[in-house]
Amino acid sequence: MTAVLPRTATTPTTPTTSPSTSTAPVLGLVCAALATVVWSGSFVTSRGLHDSVPPIQHAFWRWVIALLAVAPFGARQAWRGRALFRRHARYVLLTSLLGVAVYNTLVNQAGLTTPAATMGMIMAASPVLMAVFERLGGVRLGARRATGLLIACAGVALLVGGAARFSAGDLWMIAAACCFAGYSALLRRKPAELGGTAFLFTTFVIGALLLLPVQAASVAVQGGFTPTPGTVLPLLYVGVASSAVAFFAWNKAIILIGPTRAGIVYYLQPICVALLSWVLLGETTGWPQLLSMALILGGVVLGAGSRR
């Protein structure tokens, strides 16, 4: 929580005594990269389960598994801080709605018709929205970071223009990108007294509860899915790795380096998805994709390095 420490009453003017100050940017970038790599696999998983697990049921069980994974670390803290969570109920409810209930449901819905690689490409546009939201909040981006953002954005545009075919599922992914950007912008304003693990657990619980009515409707209309290794193992991945681990890492990154800087690292996602598609699905990569990946990497390196 290095961004908050200088404002607390318990830390009078101590200029640079905190050992975490110098390591915070590096740790933030590492956390953002970890979340990005893990989330890349979730797009492949969403696409892989599109014909065996309905989107809403996919999202619901993902968050049930996630909250069970986080419960040993955050449930007790969340219960002890329940008065604080009630005090910030509207904020917690909004972040749970955008980042948990709606975002991943839209991703799963897109996976019905949109290839995983295209999903990753469209989601790579969300850092632009993060930067817009942060700029509207009064944060200056700086020339270097803005330039890196534009270069990476050009790489994504080239990647989409050269490889993607627009479909109805793409609209769901655009909506998902907007939700994720809004969620990331909200994390920047998270009250300091809401502990990270307790906050994560609480949003998972609320998100699962918000999905419960539509989960019941989905089961009644579409029927349940058959638990097999081909369905359970991917759900365990998205529930534990893509939810519990990746969301904790991403939330930490937002606190340490802000949504714009973390969002630039998020541009690595289409590269990770392309590599996974090549390894798991045997998809080939042409020169337009290689050029766009070079632009994305260059933009990430330029924009993530400095605020100036």
Beta strands, then each sheet from edge to edge (+ up, - down):
end
